[in-house]
Amino acid sequence: GRDYKRDLGAILSYIKEARPVLIGVDGGADAILDYGLKLDIILGDMDSVSDRALLSKCERVVHAYTDGRVPGKQRVEELGVKYTVFAAPGTSEDVALLLAAGKGADLVVAVGTHS
């Protein structure tokens, strides 16, 4: 939601102590970097994430829609960064949760989700 930066700030001590994998969904990636944290994965259609975040040393996962559209593909290709395409229904937030589960996360703390 709107207060995602404040919400992220509220759990900074947890992040620094637990050192979880940080997945930034679109513009959420910039919030992670703004707090001086290491971004592990950017996931989304790449419409609201900065070049600074996309050029950071992290994994990039471009959300492809079930109708075949991959809106962020051209942008990451123009930046010359490596990426993976993940095709799935739902929002990029949904895909981030699927990715976390697929990577074996025992606990997921979601900040700024819309649903």
VMD Tcl script that draws the C-alpha trace (Angstrom):
set ca {
  {0.00 0.00 0.00}
  {0.84 3.67 0.17}
  {2.84 3.51 3.39}
  {5.25 0.82 2.24}
  {8.34 2.93 2.96}
  {7.21 3.59 6.53}
  {6.28 -0.08 6.96}
  {9.70 -1.16 5.70}
  {11.35 1.25 8.13}
  {9.38 -0.30 10.98}
  {11.01 -3.69 10.42}
  {14.58 -2.54 9.74}
  {15.90 -4.04 12.97}
  {14.38 -7.41 12.02}
  {15.94 -7.22 8.55}
  {19.37 -6.36 9.94}
  {19.18 -9.19 12.48}
  {17.58 -11.95 10.39}
  {19.20 -11.00 7.07}
  {16.37 -12.39 4.93}
  {16.29 -12.58 1.16}
  {14.83 -9.24 0.04}
  {12.54 -9.31 -2.98}
  {11.55 -5.87 -4.25}
  {8.42 -5.78 -6.38}
  {8.80 -2.97 -8.93}
  {9.20 0.34 -7.05}
  {9.58 -1.57 -3.79}
  {13.10 -2.37 -4.97}
  {13.96 1.32 -4.72}
  {12.59 1.50 -1.18}
  {14.90 -1.35 -0.18}
  {17.89 0.44 -1.69}
  {16.84 3.78 -0.15}
  {17.23 2.19 3.29}
  {20.76 1.09 2.40}
  {19.79 -2.57 2.27}
  {21.05 -5.17 -0.20}
  {18.45 -6.05 -2.78}
  {18.49 -9.74 -3.70}
  {15.72 -9.96 -6.31}
  {13.68 -7.45 -8.31}
  {10.43 -8.86 -9.61}
  {7.71 -7.18 -11.63}
  {6.72 -5.75 -14.95}
  {9.47 -3.15 -14.41}
  {7.17 -0.16 -14.92}
  {7.96 1.69 -11.70}
  {11.47 0.61 -10.75}
  {14.47 2.86 -11.33}
  {17.43 2.16 -13.56}
  {19.56 2.41 -10.39}
  {17.75 -0.60 -8.94}
  {17.78 -2.56 -12.20}
  {21.51 -1.98 -12.56}
  {22.23 -3.08 -8.98}
  {23.83 -6.44 -8.34}
  {20.74 -8.62 -7.94}
  {18.60 -11.18 -9.69}
  {15.91 -9.75 -12.00}
  {12.65 -11.56 -12.68}
  {10.31 -10.06 -15.26}
  {6.65 -10.93 -14.74}
  {5.05 -12.18 -17.94}
  {1.29 -12.22 -18.20}
  {-0.76 -15.22 -19.25}
  {-1.73 -13.50 -22.50}
  {1.92 -13.61 -23.55}
  {2.77 -9.97 -22.86}
  {6.12 -9.31 -21.17}
  {6.00 -5.54 -20.59}
  {9.39 -5.22 -18.88}
  {11.42 -7.28 -21.33}
  {12.40 -4.42 -23.62}
  {13.49 -2.22 -20.73}
  {15.84 -4.77 -19.15}
  {17.23 -5.68 -22.55}
  {17.97 -2.01 -23.28}
  {19.85 -1.80 -19.97}
  {21.84 -4.90 -20.92}
  {21.16 -6.75 -17.67}
  {20.48 -10.45 -17.24}
  {16.95 -11.46 -16.31}
  {14.56 -14.37 -16.09}
  {10.96 -14.34 -17.31}
  {8.32 -15.79 -14.96}
  {4.92 -16.32 -16.60}
  {2.05 -16.50 -14.15}
  {-1.46 -15.19 -13.59}
  {-2.09 -12.61 -10.89}
  {-0.14 -9.61 -9.73}
  {3.61 -9.27 -9.46}
  {3.13 -9.40 -5.68}
  {1.48 -12.81 -6.10}
  {4.41 -13.96 -8.22}
  {6.88 -12.74 -5.58}
  {5.13 -14.90 -2.98}
  {5.26 -17.89 -5.34}
  {8.95 -17.26 -5.95}
  {9.70 -17.05 -2.23}
  {7.84 -20.30 -1.59}
  {9.57 -21.96 -4.53}
  {12.96 -20.98 -3.11}
  {12.04 -22.66 0.18}
  {11.15 -19.70 2.37}
  {10.00 -20.78 5.83}
  {8.62 -17.33 6.57}
  {7.48 -14.51 4.29}
  {7.05 -10.98 5.62}
  {5.21 -8.88 3.05}
  {5.48 -5.10 3.21}
  {3.32 -2.81 1.11}
  {1.13 -5.45 -0.47}
  {-2.18 -4.38 -1.93}
  {-4.13 -7.48 -0.98}
}
mol new
graphics top color blue
foreach p $ca { graphics top sphere $p radius 0.5 }
foreach p [lrange $ca 0 end-1] q [lrange $ca 1 end] { graphics top cylinder $p $q radius 0.2 }
display resetview
